[in-house]
């Protein structure tokens, strides 16, 4: 039978993308600060200590501690991702490495003569604030098929008006009409016992370019203001395969594969303001606020293909794709911190950061996203992050560092995620550095452990993921 496909772009988009809108708003609002090896090795607490380029991205007042100009560059950060997944009682293991360049920055510091304002500073550069790279696999025997929700949406609709997913399932003979009933459908996979596997590859990042201005008032008050331009580039490729445990009852079909590729690219803008106050020589207190980041015209490209495999016939393939643009406003953030300085040879610092994911909002000119934004407010909530770190100078040139971070669950009802798979994360780090008069080099090791869940295609197809990430970073720089 020669099948005819008439489908509008609106139907394609509604059927395939809007259901993930709340997850996109959440995903692109997350922050996982990276940067210089010194910053990461000491737990990322330089928003209060100051004097490190990556600290400017949590609190721009960190620039106020600079009294000499500096160039820093982190040419190497190697990450090893290890994932243990549990899907319908079956465990899978995946590991993969990734190389990135997370930071490059310039700070210019100049003294001010005959004034209580001791120095002014200007900083420019970029820093990675979110890394999406990961790969994981899920294998199991599910109690539902990818085809089932397609069947539910297709029933009652003539095949010439099917949605995008249903149409490519129709074109590959994964669904068909019942005899004499052109709006009723069946699938040989809907009631079969299935072996299912999925491979999810995620890549990309949010890298933020920053222009920061700061000042030092009487070595007591340090102020900073920055304009940030985050660049978003995210891609996810999911390959899902379903195969009946017994193919004898199927009409010549052995299995099928669904491949989905989604890529989002865009740029935004935000502003940060911060303050560090040093009331006594051994104590610094800090506070910083970041406005929401506004991403305009995020370009979303989406492609889905289905391929059915047959015993004695050619494989059948069909696909659709679309391009769309939308805007996003992320939540505002604020942070507080305190650092204790020990005889100019060591410090211990702690910071708290607040971020409410339910405040993320999607926009478009031709769609109001009201349902997706309501779902974002229902599913997500405030996320609290605690950062603790320290550094000790064993000699004028050599320093040791260590740190710990904890990030709470971003979900509104985290208790529904059993066994702690609620998106919370723990970070541990240590590092060391060598500093001469004009040159420095820093090394750091960071381990992240998190437990989260991922829906392959419906809430009934949930994969629990234990992720352990090991990172090694190196920074070089010079002062002048």
N, C-alpha and C positions, 0 to 999 in steps of 0.2 A: 504494500500500500504506500503510495506517495503521500507523505504528510506535509501539510502546509502550515507555516508558522507566521502568524500575524500577531505582533506584540508591541505595545508602545513602550517608550523609554520610562514613562511614569510607572507602569506596571512592573517593569524590571526592577526599578529602584525600590519601590515599596515592598515588593516581595522579598528582596534580597538584602537590603541594607538597614532599613530603619529598625529592625528588631535588635541590631547590635549598637544602636545609637548611644544608649546609656553606658555601655561598656567602653565605647570610644571616648566619651566624655571623661570617664574615670581614668582610662589608660593614659590619656594625654595630659592629665592633671597630676600625675605622680612625679615625685622628685626622689632621686637617689644620687646625692652629690658625690662627685669624684673630683679629681684635680691633681695637685702636686703630691709628691710622695710624702712630704712633711705633713701636709694637711690630712691625708688619709692615715698615715702612720700614727698620728696623735688623736685619732677619733673624730676629726673634722671640727675641732673646737676653736678654730682660729677666728671665728666671728667675735669672740670676746678677747682672746689673747692679742689678735692683730698681727700685722707684719708678714702676712702670707697672702699671695695673690688669690688663691682659691677661697680664702676666708671672705673676700669681698662679695662673693655670691650668696653668702648667708647673711652678712651684715656689712654694708659698704663702709661703715666707720672703721673697719679693720685697716683701711688704707691710711688712716690718720696716724698710725704708729710708725710709718716709714719716715726715716730721716736721711736715707740714701736711695738713689735711684736703683732699679733692679730690673733685670730681664730673667724670666724663668721659662723653662720649656720641659715638658714631660713627653719625651719621644717614644716611651715604651710603657704600655700597660698590657700585660698578658693575662687573660682570664681563662680559667678552666671551669666549665659548667658541668656539674654532675646532677642528674635528675633521676629519682626513683618515683615511678608512678604506680598507682593502684587503680585499676579499672575493672569493675565488676569481679573483684576477687583475684585478678591476675596482676602480678607485678612485672614491671619492665624497667630497664636501666639504660640510660643514655649519657654519654659524655662527649664534650666537644670543646676545643680551644678557640679563642678569639683574640686578635691583636688590635689595639686602638691607641690613639694619641689623644689623651683627655684634656690637655691644658697647654696654653701658651700665653704669656702675659708680659706686659711692660708697665712699670710704675715709675713715674718721674716725681721726685721729691725735691723741693727747693726751700731754703730758709727765707724767713721774712725778717728784715732788719728793723730794730727799734719798735717792736710791737709785741703785745702779749700773745698774738698769734705767731707761734714759733715756726710753723712750716705749712706749706700748701702742697697738695699732691694731685696728680692726675694718673689714672690707670686705664689701660686699654688691652683687650685680649679676649680670649674665649675659654670656656670651661664646660666640660660635659656635666650636665645635671640629671640626665636619665639615660640608661643604657638598656636597650630592649633585646640584645642578642641572647638567644637561647634556642635549644633544640630538645624536644622530648618526644617519646613514643608511648602510645597506649595500645595495649593488646588485651582482648577479653571476649567473653561471650555475653553480649548485652541482652537485656530484656525488651529492647525496642530496636527498630531499624531506622536508618536515615530516611527511608522511603515513607515511613508511616505518617509523619506530619505533612509530607507532600500529598499523600493520598487524601488526608483529611481536608486539606485546602482545595484539592481538585474536585472532589465529589460535589455534584450539582452544577458544574460549569462545563459548557461545551468545549471540546478540545481546542477549537480555534481561538478561544479566549483564555486559555490557561496562563497562569503566571510563569515567570521565567524558569524556576526550578522544575515545575511540573512539565513544562514544554520540553526541556532537554531530557527529562526522564521518559516522556512519551516518545521522543525521537530515538531513544536508545532501547526501546521496548522494555524498560524497567517498570512502566505502568501501561495499562491498556484498558480499553473500555469493555464492559460486559456486553455480551451479545444482545443487540437490539436496544441497548441503553447508552446513548452517546454522551450522557453526563454522569455515568457511574463507572468507577474504575476499580481495578484490582492490581496487585503486584505479586509475583511469585516469591518475593522476599518478605512480604509484610507479616506472614505468620510462620516463617521458617526459623529453625534454630540456627543461629549465625555465629561464625567466627569473624570478629571485627578487629581491624588494626588501623591506627592513625599515626601519622608522622607530622608533627607541627614544628615548623622552622620560623623563628622570629628573628628579625634583624633590624638595625637602625638605632637611632638615638635622638635626644634633644641636646643640641649644643647651643650654649648661650654666649653671644658676643656682648661685651659690657663696656660702657664708658662711665668711669667713676671719678668723682671729684671729692676731695677731702681736705680737712684742716686740723691743725693741732693747736689748741688754745692752752698755753701755759703748762704743757705737759700734764694736764689734768683732764681736759675735755677733748674728745676726738670725735669729729663729725664726718659723715659720708653720705653722698647722694649718687645714685647711679641710674642710668638708663640701660635696660637690657633688651636685647633682640634675640629671642630664642628661635632656633631653626629646627623644625620637626621633620624627620624622615623615618618612616616606619613601614616595614613590610612583613606580612605574615603569609606563609604558604602551608596549607593543610592538605594532606593526601590521605583520604579515607578509603579503605577497602572493606567490602563485606562479601563473605563467602559462606554459603550454607554448609553446615556440618555434614549434611547428606544431600548430594546433588541429584540423586536418582529420580526425585519427584519433580525436578525442574525441566522445562521444555528446551533442553539444549544449552542453556546458559549456565556458566560455571561461577562467575563472580562479576563484580563491577567496581569501578574506582571513581571517586569524586575528588577532583582537585580544585581548590579555591585559592586564589592569589589576590590579596588586597594590599594596596600601597597608599599611604597618606603622606603628603608633603605640604609644608607650609611654613610661614614665618609669623612671628608675633612681636609684641612690644610690652614692656612692663617698666615699672619704676620701683626703686628701693631707697629707703632712707634709714640711717642707723646712727646710733650714739654709743660711745664707750666713755665711761667716767671712772677716773682713778682717784678716789677720795684720799687714799693713803698709799704709800709706796708698795705695799704687798697685796693690794686688792684692786681688781678691775670689774666693773659691772657694765652690762651691755643690754641693748634692746634694738630690735630691727623690725621693720615692716616692709612687706612687698605687696604692691598692688596686684590685682588679678592680671594675668597675661592675656592679652587679646590676640588670638590668631585669626587673621582674616584670610578668606579664600583658601582654606585647606583643600588641596586637590586630592580627591579620592578616586582611585582607579580600582576596579573590581572585575575579576574574571573567574567564572566557574565552568568547569567542563565535567562531563560524565562519559565514561567508556564502559560498555558492557562486553564481556568476553564469552565467546560461544564455542561449543565443541566442534561443530562441523559447518560453521558459517563465519563470515568476516566479522570482526569486531565492529561494534556500532559506537560512534562518538558524536557528541553534540556539545555546544558551548554557547555562552552569551557573555557579554561584557558591557560595562558602562563607565562613564566618567561623570563625576559630580563635584560640586564645590559647596563647602559649608564653612561656617565660622564657629569659634569656640572661645568662651571666656572661662579661664581656670579660677579656682578659689584664691582669695588673698591669704597671706601667711604672716605670722609674726613669731619672733623668737626672743628669749631672754637668756642671759648668761651671767656667770660669775667665774672669775679666775683668781687663783691665789699664786702670787709670785714669791719665790723662795730665794732670797739673796742673789737675785739676778742669775742664778744658776739652774733654776728649775721652775716649773709651773704645774699646777693641777687646775683643770678647767671643766666646767659643766654647762651645758646649754639645753634649753627646752624649745621645741618648735611645734607650732599648731598649724594644722591644715585641714579644712573641712571639705571633703570631696563632694558632699551633697550640693555644694554651691556651684559646681561646674555647670555651664549652660551652653547648649547648642543653638545655632541660628542658621537660617537660610532665607533667601529672598522668596522662594517658591514653596516653602514648607515651614510650619511654625514649631515643629519638634515638641509640641506641648506634652504628648504622651511620653516621649523619651526623657524630657526634663523632669517630669513628675516621677518617673521610675528612678531616675538618678537620686532625687531627694528621698525616695523611699528606701533604696537599697544601700546607700552609702552614708557615711557620717564622718565625724571629726577623727582625725588621725593625730596621735601625739608621738613625738620623737624625742628621746633623751640621748644626748651625746656627752660622753665623759672621756677625757684624755689628759695626758701629761707628757712632759719632756724633762729630762735631766741632762745637764752638761757634765760629762765625765772629765772633760778637759776644755780649755778654751776653744778647741776645734772640733771635738767629737761629742755627739749627743745621741741618747737613746730615747725612744718614744713608745707609747702604748695607748690604746684606746678601746672603748666599747660603746656601741650604739644599740638602742632598742626602739623599734617602731611598732606601734600598736595596730590592731586590726582596723582597716578602713571601712568595714561593713557595719551597717546599722544594727543588725542582729547577728553578731558574730557567734552567738551560742548555737545557731543552726548548723554551723560548720563543725562536724564531729571531729574528735581527736585533734583539735587545734589547727585544722586546715582553714585558717581564717585570715590569711594574708599578713600576719605579723612577721617580723623579721628580727634577727639578731646579727650583729656585726662585731667581730673582734679584730684587732690590728696591732702590729708593732712595726718599728722601723728604726733606722739610724741615719745619721747624717754627718758629713764633714764640711766645715766652713772655714775658709781662709779669708784674707782681707778682701779679695776681689772675686773669689770663686767659691761655689758650693755645689755639692752633690748629695742627693738624698735617695734612700731606698726604703720601700715599705712592702709589707705583706698584709693582705686583708682577707678575712674569711667571712662569708655571709651564709646564714642558714635561714631558710624560710619554708613555710608549709602553706600551700594555697590550693585552690581548685580551679578547674577549667572545664567549661561546657563545650564539648565537641560540636554539638548541633542543637541539642535541647537540654533543658534542666535535668532530664532523665538520663543524659549521657555525660555524667560528671566524672572527671578524672581528678584524683587527689595527687598532688605533686609535692614531693620533698626535694627542695633544691639546695645544693651546697655549691657555692662559688668560691674559688680560690683566685686571688689576684696578686700579681707582683708588679710594682710600679717603680720607675726610676725618673728622677728629675735632675736636671743640670741648670745652672744659672750663674749670673755674674752681677756684681754690685759696682756702681760707679758714681 
